[in-house]
Amino acid sequence: TDEIMQQEIRPLVAVDIIEQLHRQFAILSGGRGKDGAPIITFPECAGFSDIPDEDFLNVVTYLTSIPSLEAASIGFIIIIDRRRDKWSAVKASLTRIAGAFPGNLQLVFVLRPSRFIQRTIADIGIKLYRDDFKMKVPIIMLNSVSDLHGYIDKSQLTRELGGTLEYGHSQWIHHRTAIENFAMTVKTTAQMLQTFGTDLAETELPNDVKCTEELLSAHTDHHSKLKDELKLAVKQGATLLTCIREPVTRSANSKLSPDELENVATVERLLAQLDETEKAFDQFWTKHHLKLEQCLQLRHFEHDFREVKLVLDNLMEAQASFADIGDSVTRVENFLKEQKQLEEKGQEPLEKAQSLALHGEQLIQNNHYAVDSIRPKCVELRRICDDFTNETKKKYDILGKSLELHKQLDKASQWCEAGIYLLASQAVDKCQSQEGAETALVEIEKFLMTAKEHQLSNPKEFYNQFDMILTPEIKANAQRILQKLEDVQEMFDKRQVSLKKLAAKQTRPVQPVAPHPESSPKRGSPKTTRPAGVGTSNIHFFFFFLIHVYFLEQSVNNITQYFFSFSHIINELIETERVYVEELQSIIEGYASEMDNPNLVHLIPSALQNKKDVLFGNLPEIYEFHNRHVLIEVENCIENPELLARCFLKRKEDLQVYEKYCQNKPRSEALWRQCGDSIFFQECQRKLDHKLSLDAYLLKPVQRITKYQLILKEMLKCSKNSEGTAELEEALATVLDIIKSVNDSMHQIAITGYEGDVSELGKLLMQGSFNVWTDHKKGHNKVKDLARFKPMQRHLFLYTKMLLFCKKREENTDGHEKTASYSFKNSLKMSTVGITENVKGDNKKFEIWYNGREEVYIIQASSVELKNTWISEIRKVLTGQLEACR
């Protein structure tokens, strides 16, 4: 019962009873009574009594459901045509209709049998059985269709009943089927639209561009399909409407029956319903489609915002990293250049950000639903753009002031140098005369006038206006230069005082002269007088001046010598550093990069293919290190020579790149010997216009590291007992340590036959060649005796964990100079050895013994100094191990 109740209940349709309708035992011709009552006709049907009750009930129920409610409420008129039948058929028809007719009845007309006997029986039977039919409406027995015309107009009766109403049963069934099919189509279409609309309303908007695009595409495709379905339904309804109206269209005299008019009204109503449904759906779809498009716009906006924001954040981070305002003109100019590059790099992202913000504003103006999400992002984009622009302007202003400050400080420093040079160039002997002193004074006064040209008349006031942008380092440098200005000015003042005294006219005192004897005969010989010349006061002044000038010149000369020596060394270092960097760059671009040039591949020997890293080693790394760090830092030492030592101390670890380069050098040289004569290298050399071949330039790094050693030694000579001497000595020691490390590593890579990994032996501390005797207690006496008198030539490598004994071998390589290799012979773990520092009979010998003097190695150095150095290093290793054990 529950299953039956849950089944969908729907009215009968023509297609459900199509076979029963085709039997035509009951028809709805479309005719109406005078009051508009629908007429159902039961034509003559031979097998009427054989029709199953269910089929009869279905057909009658279906026919009564077709007219409008208004017409059906009037009541149906039934016409039973049994003119060719018997009374029994009339009786059976009336009985079946009375028991099964579902509609409201108004009249029942019976065309009685035409044969006399059957008609008589029918008259009698109707009187006898009228009450048995249980009909509450009149039953009118008619003898002929003429009698029927008295009740119903002929225009409402079919031709079979003597009327003029056109009726085709097959066409009627076709129309009914089409109308009901169209109604079902309208219903299905409306349901599909409703379902789709519900799905759209319940759809959650995606959070990314791809999913939104896919959803928009899917919904648009579905919408297009539904629109096609709607068009087909409308076309179907229009075609059906044309078919129903076809008689009227064909003949102006034709009229549609009331039922046909109701069919027209039904189809028109369904078409109107379709139109309303479509309009409502289109209105809903327009809103939904707009929201989806706005969602896609929003997702694109958010995606673009994240990308632009990331770039802008990186720009702001890069800009924030430019915190340094420079400590020299070169550094400030470099910072300005980098700032300019950053500004140019930021132009495109800034334009994208501005464009995206404008796009967001347009979305807001177009009534986008996500205004609360878009507006803050637009504000954020414009804020970052403004911050970047303002910060850039601020950076330019600060760097501009810093550049102006450093230029003025440079001018001041150069002025000081020129002043010192001027004082030093004024020779003392030329200043002794009045004319020479005056000339020197004029030179000094003329030079002092240039101080105003360089805005140095009041340098402290000039310095104060930049005080807010100065770092402690720059402030210290500025104060140093200002102090130098004061010192130089003081030197000029003292020199002017001295020169003015010399330039003052020296009036010789009048000396008494003895009269000529002939002129004064009476007077005796004159008393002994002071020789003509300088008086006592003048003599005192002259010696005072000489002493003053001497000490002043000594001071100036010392300062000048110190300054110009350092300046000369720094300038030479900078110049050679620039040349070195340029040479490295030319080698990388003119040789190494050309090995990847497809146009020159055919010139490269097969042995050189894929060997660029072997030939050049880590030369690019050395170039980057010097170009980005060393050159810049050395250039900053122009004004502060004392900072040079700190450069080497600061870059102590970075200088290890030379050790790596030198370790690769033997492989590089071997490859060059094999391929150096190739056309490829000749072509590269021709393009670079180099006078020397590549192998000469590949020696530059080896030469450069030794150059630093010479420069630091020269600076030490010029700065004995000065404030920066300690740092210079430490820097020199650092460079020497690196050179030693490089030298040791070059020997280390030539070790052969050692089965272990030398990198696991710890740091290489010392290496060198020695005479070695061995003494083994458990050995054969003869072997022991031989060992005591015949030394072995061994090359020792001292590591923190191991002492290696190797035999040095030298071989000629392809006619070139000899190359050394070290064949491994023996090793001693440093954790198990002991040492005897002095061996009787030779102060250059020492012992290393192993396992309680079971094995003793007597080692003879070439000098006492070398022996002491090795003993000191070995002692440090053993002491360190002892402390570690404790």
MARRO-907864 format. One line per field, with one value per residue (C-alpha): residue in three letters; x, y, z. Coordinates in steps of 0.5 Angstrom, whole numbers. Example, Ala and Ser with C-alpha at 12.3 -4.5 7.8 and 13.67 -1.06 7.14 Angstrom:
<pts>
rest c(ALA/SER)
u c(25/27)
v c(-9/-2)
w c(16/14)
</pts>
This chain:
<pts>
rest c(THR/ASP/GLU/ILE/MET/GLN/GLN/GLU/ILE/ARG/PRO/LEU/VAL/ALA/VAL/ASP/ILE/ILE/GLU/GLN/LEU/HIS/ARG/GLN/PHE/ALA/ILE/LEU/SER/GLY/GLY/ARG/GLY/LYS/ASP/GLY/ALA/PRO/ILE/ILE/THR/PHE/PRO/GLU/CYS/ALA/GLY/PHE/SER/ASP/ILE/PRO/ASP/GLU/ASP/PHE/LEU/ASN/VAL/VAL/THR/TYR/LEU/THR/SER/ILE/PRO/SER/LEU/GLU/ALA/ALA/SER/ILE/GLY/PHE/ILE/ILE/ILE/ILE/ASP/ARG/ARG/ARG/ASP/LYS/TRP/SER/ALA/VAL/LYS/ALA/SER/LEU/THR/ARG/ILE/ALA/GLY/ALA/PHE/PRO/GLY/ASN/LEU/GLN/LEU/VAL/PHE/VAL/LEU/ARG/PRO/SER/ARG/PHE/ILE/GLN/ARG/THR/ILE/ALA/ASP/ILE/GLY/ILE/LYS/LEU/TYR/ARG/ASP/ASP/PHE/LYS/MET/LYS/VAL/PRO/ILE/ILE/MET/LEU/ASN/SER/VAL/SER/ASP/LEU/HIS/GLY/TYR/ILE/ASP/LYS/SER/GLN/LEU/THR/ARG/GLU/LEU/GLY/GLY/THR/LEU/GLU/TYR/GLY/HIS/SER/GLN/TRP/ILE/HIS/HIS/ARG/THR/ALA/ILE/GLU/ASN/PHE/ALA/MET/THR/VAL/LYS/THR/THR/ALA/GLN/MET/LEU/GLN/THR/PHE/GLY/THR/ASP/LEU/ALA/GLU/THR/GLU/LEU/PRO/ASN/ASP/VAL/LYS/CYS/THR/GLU/GLU/LEU/LEU/SER/ALA/HIS/THR/ASP/HIS/HIS/SER/LYS/LEU/LYS/ASP/GLU/LEU/LYS/LEU/ALA/VAL/LYS/GLN/GLY/ALA/THR/LEU/LEU/THR/CYS/ILE/ARG/GLU/PRO/VAL/THR/ARG/SER/ALA/ASN/SER/LYS/LEU/SER/PRO/ASP/GLU/LEU/GLU/ASN/VAL/ALA/THR/VAL/GLU/ARG/LEU/LEU/ALA/GLN/LEU/ASP/GLU/THR/GLU/LYS/ALA/PHE/ASP/GLN/PHE/TRP/THR/LYS/HIS/HIS/LEU/LYS/LEU/GLU/GLN/CYS/LEU/GLN/LEU/ARG/HIS/PHE/GLU/HIS/ASP/PHE/ARG/GLU/VAL/LYS/LEU/VAL/LEU/ASP/ASN/LEU/MET/GLU/ALA/GLN/ALA/SER/PHE/ALA/ASP/ILE/GLY/ASP/SER/VAL/THR/ARG/VAL/GLU/ASN/PHE/LEU/LYS/GLU/GLN/LYS/GLN/LEU/GLU/GLU/LYS/GLY/GLN/GLU/PRO/LEU/GLU/LYS/ALA/GLN/SER/LEU/ALA/LEU/HIS/GLY/GLU/GLN/LEU/ILE/GLN/ASN/ASN/HIS/TYR/ALA/VAL/ASP/SER/ILE/ARG/PRO/LYS/CYS/VAL/GLU/LEU/ARG/ARG/ILE/CYS/ASP/ASP/PHE/THR/ASN/GLU/THR/LYS/LYS/LYS/TYR/ASP/ILE/LEU/GLY/LYS/SER/LEU/GLU/LEU/HIS/LYS/GLN/LEU/ASP/LYS/ALA/SER/GLN/TRP/CYS/GLU/ALA/GLY/ILE/TYR/LEU/LEU/ALA/SER/GLN/ALA/VAL/ASP/LYS/CYS/GLN/SER/GLN/GLU/GLY/ALA/GLU/THR/ALA/LEU/VAL/GLU/ILE/GLU/LYS/PHE/LEU/MET/THR/ALA/LYS/GLU/HIS/GLN/LEU/SER/ASN/PRO/LYS/GLU/PHE/TYR/ASN/GLN/PHE/ASP/MET/ILE/LEU/THR/PRO/GLU/ILE/LYS/ALA/ASN/ALA/GLN/ARG/ILE/LEU/GLN/LYS/LEU/GLU/ASP/VAL/GLN/GLU/MET/PHE/ASP/LYS/ARG/GLN/VAL/SER/LEU/LYS/LYS/LEU/ALA/ALA/LYS/GLN/THR/ARG/PRO/VAL/GLN/PRO/VAL/ALA/PRO/HIS/PRO/GLU/SER/SER/PRO/LYS/ARG/GLY/SER/PRO/LYS/THR/THR/ARG/PRO/ALA/GLY/VAL/GLY/THR/SER/ASN/ILE/HIS/PHE/PHE/PHE/PHE/PHE/LEU/ILE/HIS/VAL/TYR/PHE/LEU/GLU/GLN/SER/VAL/ASN/ASN/ILE/THR/GLN/TYR/PHE/PHE/SER/PHE/SER/HIS/ILE/ILE/ASN/GLU/LEU/ILE/GLU/THR/GLU/ARG/VAL/TYR/VAL/GLU/GLU/LEU/GLN/SER/ILE/ILE/GLU/GLY/TYR/ALA/SER/GLU/MET/ASP/ASN/PRO/ASN/LEU/VAL/HIS/LEU/ILE/PRO/SER/ALA/LEU/GLN/ASN/LYS/LYS/ASP/VAL/LEU/PHE/GLY/ASN/LEU/PRO/GLU/ILE/TYR/GLU/PHE/HIS/ASN/ARG/HIS/VAL/LEU/ILE/GLU/VAL/GLU/ASN/CYS/ILE/GLU/ASN/PRO/GLU/LEU/LEU/ALA/ARG/CYS/PHE/LEU/LYS/ARG/LYS/GLU/ASP/LEU/GLN/VAL/TYR/GLU/LYS/TYR/CYS/GLN/ASN/LYS/PRO/ARG/SER/GLU/ALA/LEU/TRP/ARG/GLN/CYS/GLY/ASP/SER/ILE/PHE/PHE/GLN/GLU/CYS/GLN/ARG/LYS/LEU/ASP/HIS/LYS/LEU/SER/LEU/ASP/ALA/TYR/LEU/LEU/LYS/PRO/VAL/GLN/ARG/ILE/THR/LYS/TYR/GLN/LEU/ILE/LEU/LYS/GLU/MET/LEU/LYS/CYS/SER/LYS/ASN/SER/GLU/GLY/THR/ALA/GLU/LEU/GLU/GLU/ALA/LEU/ALA/THR/VAL/LEU/ASP/ILE/ILE/LYS/SER/VAL/ASN/ASP/SER/MET/HIS/GLN/ILE/ALA/ILE/THR/GLY/TYR/GLU/GLY/ASP/VAL/SER/GLU/LEU/GLY/LYS/LEU/LEU/MET/GLN/GLY/SER/PHE/ASN/VAL/TRP/THR/ASP/HIS/LYS/LYS/GLY/HIS/ASN/LYS/VAL/LYS/ASP/LEU/ALA/ARG/PHE/LYS/PRO/MET/GLN/ARG/HIS/LEU/PHE/LEU/TYR/THR/LYS/MET/LEU/LEU/PHE/CYS/LYS/LYS/ARG/GLU/GLU/ASN/THR/ASP/GLY/HIS/GLU/LYS/THR/ALA/SER/TYR/SER/PHE/LYS/ASN/SER/LEU/LYS/MET/SER/THR/VAL/GLY/ILE/THR/GLU/ASN/VAL/LYS/GLY/ASP/ASN/LYS/LYS/PHE/GLU/ILE/TRP/TYR/ASN/GLY/ARG/GLU/GLU/VAL/TYR/ILE/ILE/GLN/ALA/SER/SER/VAL/GLU/LEU/LYS/ASN/THR/TRP/ILE/SER/GLU/ILE/ARG/LYS/VAL/LEU/THR/GLY/GLN/LEU/GLU/ALA/CYS/ARG)
u c(0/6/9/3/1/9/8/7/-1/-2/-8/-9/-6/-8/-1/-3/-10/-8/-11/-17/-18/-17/-23/-27/-33/-33/-31/-31/-33/-32/-40/-43/-51/-54/-52/-45/-45/-40/-42/-40/-42/-42/-42/-45/-40/-41/-36/-38/-41/-34/-30/-27/-30/-23/-22/-29/-28/-21/-23/-30/-25/-20/-26/-29/-22/-21/-26/-25/-28/-33/-36/-35/-39/-45/-46/-44/-49/-49/-51/-52/-52/-56/-60/-57/-57/-61/-65/-60/-54/-58/-59/-52/-50/-54/-53/-45/-46/-50/-45/-38/-39/-35/-37/-43/-49/-54/-58/-58/-60/-61/-62/-66/-66/-69/-72/-79/-79/-73/-75/-82/-78/-74/-80/-82/-76/-74/-81/-80/-72/-71/-71/-65/-61/-60/-59/-62/-62/-67/-66/-69/-71/-70/-73/-68/-63/-68/-71/-64/-63/-69/-65/-58/-56/-53/-47/-45/-46/-42/-44/-46/-51/-53/-49/-44/-39/-32/-29/-23/-22/-15/-13/-16/-12/-6/-8/-9/-2/1/-2/0/7/8/5/10/15/14/13/20/23/21/23/30/30/28/33/39/37/37/44/46/43/47/53/59/64/71/77/82/82/82/76/72/74/72/65/63/65/60/55/55/55/49/45/46/43/37/36/36/31/27/28/26/20/17/18/14/9/8/8/2/-1/-1/-3/-9/-11/-10/-17/-18/-12/-14/-21/-24/-31/-28/-29/-26/-30/-30/-26/-21/-21/-20/-14/-11/-12/-8/-3/-2/-3/3/7/6/8/14/16/15/19/24/24/25/30/34/33/36/42/44/45/48/53/54/56/61/64/65/68/73/75/76/80/84/85/87/92/95/95/99/104/105/105/111/115/113/115/122/123/122/126/132/131/131/138/140/142/149/150/157/164/167/165/166/162/156/157/156/150/147/148/145/139/138/138/133/129/129/128/122/118/115/112/110/106/103/101/98/94/92/89/86/83/80/77/73/71/68/65/62/58/62/59/66/68/70/75/78/78/83/88/87/89/95/98/98/101/107/108/108/112/117/117/118/123/127/127/129/135/137/137/141/146/146/148/153/156/156/160/165/166/168/172/176/177/179/184/187/188/191/196/197/199/204/207/207/211/215/217/219/227/230/236/232/228/234/234/229/227/226/222/217/216/215/210/206/206/203/198/196/195/191/186/184/181/175/174/173/169/174/174/169/170/167/160/160/161/155/150/151/151/145/147/153/155/160/165/164/164/171/173/171/174/180/180/178/184/188/186/187/194/196/193/197/203/202/201/208/211/208/211/218/218/215/221/226/222/223/228/235/238/245/247/252/259/265/270/277/279/284/291/292/286/287/294/293/289/292/290/283/281/279/272/267/267/263/256/251/250/249/241/241/246/241/235/239/240/233/230/235/233/226/226/230/225/219/222/224/216/214/218/217/209/210/215/210/204/207/210/203/199/204/203/196/195/200/196/189/192/195/188/184/189/188/181/180/185/181/175/178/180/173/170/175/177/172/166/168/169/161/160/157/161/168/166/169/176/176/181/177/182/179/172/168/174/173/173/180/183/181/180/176/178/171/170/177/174/168/171/176/171/166/170/177/177/172/175/182/179/176/183/185/184/185/191/191/185/189/191/184/182/186/184/177/178/182/178/176/183/183/180/187/189/184/186/193/191/188/194/198/192/191/198/198/192/195/201/197/192/195/197/190/187/182/187/190/183/181/188/187/180/183/189/193/201/202/198/193/198/201/195/193/199/197/193/199/203/198/198/205/204/200/206/211/206/205/212/213/208/211/218/214/210/215/213/206/199/197/204/201/195/200/204/198/196/203/203/196/198/204/200/196/202/205/198/198/205/204/197/201/206/200/196/203/202/201/200/197/191/187/184/189/183/181/188/187/190/197/202/208/212/219/225/230/235/232/235/231/232/228/229/226/229/235/242/245/239/240/247/245/240/244/249/245/240/234/232/224/219/215/208/206/198/194/193/198/206/207/214/214/220/220/221/222/220/220/214/214/220/218/221/221/215/215/211/211/211/208/212/210/206/205/199/201/197/202/209/214/219/226/228/236/240/248/253/248/244/240/237/231/228/221/219/213/211/215/221/220/221/225/226/232/231/236/234/238/238/237/232/228/229/226/220/218/219/215/209/210/210/204/200/202/200/193/192/194/190/184/185/185)
v c(0/5/3/5/11/13/12/19/20/23/24/19/22/19/15/11/9/10/3/4/11/8/3/9/6/13/20/27/31/38/39/43/43/50/52/50/43/38/32/25/21/13/11/4/-1/-8/-11/-5/-11/-14/-8/-9/-5/-2/0/3/7/10/12/15/18/21/24/28/31/34/40/46/46/51/47/40/44/45/37/33/31/24/21/14/11/4/5/-1/-5/-9/-7/-11/-7/0/-3/-5/1/5/0/1/9/9/5/8/15/19/26/30/28/33/29/22/22/15/14/7/1/3/-4/-4/-10/-8/-1/-3/-7/-1/3/-2/-4/4/4/-2/-1/6/6/0/5/9/16/22/25/25/19/21/16/19/15/19/24/29/28/30/36/39/38/40/44/41/45/41/34/30/28/21/24/29/35/39/39/36/31/26/21/20/27/28/23/26/33/30/26/32/37/32/31/39/40/34/38/44/41/37/44/48/42/42/50/50/44/48/54/51/48/55/58/53/53/56/60/57/61/60/62/55/53/59/59/51/53/59/54/49/53/57/50/48/54/54/47/49/55/50/45/52/53/46/47/53/51/44/49/53/48/44/51/51/44/46/52/49/48/56/57/53/56/62/59/54/55/51/47/49/43/46/53/50/46/53/56/50/51/58/58/53/57/63/59/57/64/67/61/63/70/68/64/69/74/69/67/74/75/69/69/76/74/68/73/78/72/70/78/78/71/74/81/77/73/79/82/77/76/84/84/79/83/90/87/84/91/94/89/91/98/97/93/100/103/105/112/110/112/115/118/112/108/113/113/106/106/111/107/101/105/108/100/99/104/102/95/97/101/95/93/100/101/94/95/102/99/93/99/102/96/95/101/100/93/97/103/97/95/89/84/84/91/90/85/89/96/95/91/97/102/97/97/105/105/101/105/111/108/106/112/117/112/112/120/120/115/120/126/122/119/126/130/124/125/132/131/126/130/136/132/129/136/138/132/134/141/138/134/140/144/139/138/146/146/141/143/150/149/152/155/159/162/165/171/176/175/168/169/174/169/163/168/169/162/160/166/164/157/159/163/157/154/159/156/149/152/151/157/155/147/146/149/146/139/141/141/134/132/128/123/121/114/114/111/117/122/119/120/127/129/126/130/137/135/135/141/145/141/144/151/151/149/154/159/158/158/165/167/165/167/174/175/173/177/184/188/187/194/194/198/204/201/206/206/209/215/215/216/222/225/225/225/227/221/215/208/206/201/194/194/188/186/189/185/182/186/182/182/180/174/172/172/169/163/163/162/157/152/154/152/146/143/145/142/136/136/137/132/127/128/129/122/118/121/120/113/110/114/112/104/105/108/103/97/100/101/94/91/94/92/85/85/87/82/76/79/79/72/69/73/72/65/61/64/63/55/55/59/55/58/56/49/46/50/47/40/34/33/40/38/39/41/48/47/44/49/55/52/57/63/66/65/69/74/75/76/81/85/85/86/87/92/96/96/97/104/106/106/112/117/111/107/104/101/96/91/90/89/83/81/81/77/72/66/68/68/61/61/61/55/51/55/53/45/45/48/42/39/46/46/39/40/47/43/38/43/50/50/50/55/56/59/63/66/68/72/75/78/80/83/80/80/74/67/65/61/67/70/64/65/72/69/66/72/76/73/74/81/83/80/85/91/89/89/96/99/96/99/106/105/103/104/107/106/101/97/91/90/91/85/81/82/80/74/72/73/69/63/63/63/57/54/54/52/46/44/44/39/35/33/30/24/18/11/13/8/13/20/25/30/26/27/34/40/40/44/43/39/39/34/31/25/20/14/8/4/-2/-6/-12/-12/-16/-14/-13/-9/-4/-3/-1/3/7/9/10/16/16/22/23/28/29/31/33/33/34/27/23/24/21/19/20/19/25/23/28/26/30/31/32/35/40/42/37/35/32/27/24/16/14/10/10/13/15/17/23/20/15/18/21/26/27/34/34/28/28/30/34/40/39/32/30/24/21/15/10/5/5/7/0/4/10/15/20/26/31/38/42/48/49/54/49/43/48/50/43/41/47/45/37/40/44/38/33/39/39/32/32/37/34/28/31)
w c(0/2/-5/-9/-5/-6/-14/-18/-19/-26/-31/-37/-43/-50/-51/-45/-48/-56/-58/-54/-57/-64/-63/-63/-59/-56/-59/-57/-63/-61/-62/-56/-54/-54/-47/-49/-46/-49/-53/-53/-58/-57/-65/-67/-65/-66/-61/-55/-51/-51/-49/-42/-37/-35/-42/-43/-36/-38/-45/-42/-36/-41/-46/-40/-38/-44/-44/-40/-33/-34/-40/-36/-30/-35/-36/-42/-47/-49/-56/-57/-64/-64/-70/-73/-67/-62/-56/-52/-54/-52/-46/-45/-47/-42/-36/-37/-38/-32/-28/-30/-33/-29/-31/-30/-34/-37/-43/-46/-53/-56/-63/-62/-67/-74/-75/-73/-68/-65/-64/-61/-56/-55/-53/-48/-45/-44/-40/-36/-35/-34/-26/-27/-31/-25/-29/-26/-32/-38/-43/-50/-55/-62/-68/-73/-73/-75/-68/-66/-70/-66/-60/-62/-68/-74/-74/-67/-70/-75/-81/-79/-75/-80/-78/-82/-76/-79/-75/-77/-71/-73/-73/-67/-64/-67/-64/-57/-57/-60/-55/-49/-51/-52/-45/-42/-46/-43/-36/-37/-39/-33/-29/-32/-31/-24/-22/-26/-23/-16/-17/-19/-13/-9/-12/-8/-12/-13/-10/-16/-23/-26/-22/-23/-31/-31/-27/-32/-38/-35/-33/-40/-44/-39/-40/-48/-48/-44/-49/-55/-51/-50/-57/-59/-55/-57/-64/-63/-60/-66/-70/-66/-66/-74/-75/-70/-74/-81/-83/-82/-85/-91/-92/-89/-89/-84/-76/-71/-66/-59/-57/-62/-60/-53/-56/-59/-52/-49/-53/-53/-45/-46/-50/-46/-40/-44/-45/-38/-35/-40/-38/-31/-32/-37/-31/-26/-31/-33/-25/-24/-30/-28/-21/-24/-29/-23/-19/-25/-25/-18/-18/-24/-20/-13/-17/-21/-14/-11/-16/-16/-9/-8/-13/-10/-3/-6/-9/-2/1/-4/-3/5/4/1/8/7/5/3/6/-1/-7/-11/-6/-6/-14/-14/-9/-14/-20/-16/-14/-21/-23/-18/-20/-27/-25/-21/-26/-30/-23/-21/-27/-27/-19/-22/-27/-23/-18/-23/-26/-19/-18/-25/-22/-16/-21/-24/-18/-17/-11/-8/-6/1/-2/-8/-5/1/-4/-9/-3/-1/-8/-8/-2/-3/-10/-6/-1/-6/-10/-3/-1/-7/-7/0/-2/-8/-3/2/-3/-6/0/2/-5/-4/3/0/-6/-1/4/-2/-4/3/3/-4/-2/4/0/-5/1/4/-3/-3/3/2/-5/-2/-1/5/2/-3/2/6/1/2/-5/-4/2/-1/-7/-2/1/-5/-7/0/0/-7/-5/1/-3/-6/0/-1/-8/-5/1/6/9/15/14/21/19/13/16/21/16/14/21/21/15/18/20/26/21/16/22/24/17/17/23/21/15/19/24/18/15/22/22/15/16/23/18/14/19/22/15/14/20/19/12/14/18/13/8/13/10/14/15/17/23/21/23/25/19/21/17/12/15/10/12/20/21/29/31/33/30/31/36/34/31/30/22/18/17/21/28/34/34/27/29/34/29/24/28/31/24/22/28/27/19/21/26/21/15/19/21/14/11/15/15/7/6/11/7/0/1/3/-2/-7/-5/-5/-11/-14/-11/-14/-21/-21/-18/-23/-29/-25/-25/-32/-35/-31/-34/-41/-40/-38/-43/-49/-48/-43/-45/-53/-51/-51/-58/-63/-68/-66/-63/-70/-68/-61/-60/-58/-52/-50/-50/-44/-40/-39/-31/-32/-36/-32/-25/-21/-24/-25/-17/-16/-21/-18/-11/-13/-17/-12/-6/-6/-11/-8/-1/-4/-7/0/2/-2/4/9/8/15/13/8/13/15/8/8/15/14/7/10/9/2/0/0/-7/-9/-6/-10/-16/-15/-13/-20/-24/-25/-29/-33/-35/-37/-41/-44/-46/-50/-53/-53/-60/-63/-68/-63/-58/-63/-66/-59/-58/-64/-62/-55/-59/-53/-54/-49/-50/-45/-41/-39/-36/-33/-28/-26/-20/-17/-18/-15/-8/-8/-10/-4/0/-3/-2/6/7/3/8/14/12/12/18/23/30/28/30/25/25/29/24/18/21/22/15/12/17/14/7/8/12/5/1/5/5/-2/-3/2/-2/-9/-6/-2/-9/-12/-6/-10/-7/0/0/5/4/6/7/13/16/19/17/13/18/15/9/7/5/10/11/15/19/22/28/29/36/33/26/24/26/19/18/24/22/15/18/22/17/11/11/7/3/5/4/11/11/18/19/26/26/22/20/13/10/2/-3/-8/-15/-21/-28/-35/-38/-45/-45/-40/-34/-28/-24/-17/-14/-7/-7/0/4/11/16/24/28/32/38/39/37/42/40/43/41/41/38/41/36/31/33/27/28/32/34/33/36/36/40/46/42/38/32/32/26/27/22/20/18/13/18/26/25/20/26/31/27/26/33/35/31/33/40/39/36/42/47/44/44/51/53/49/53/60)
</pts>
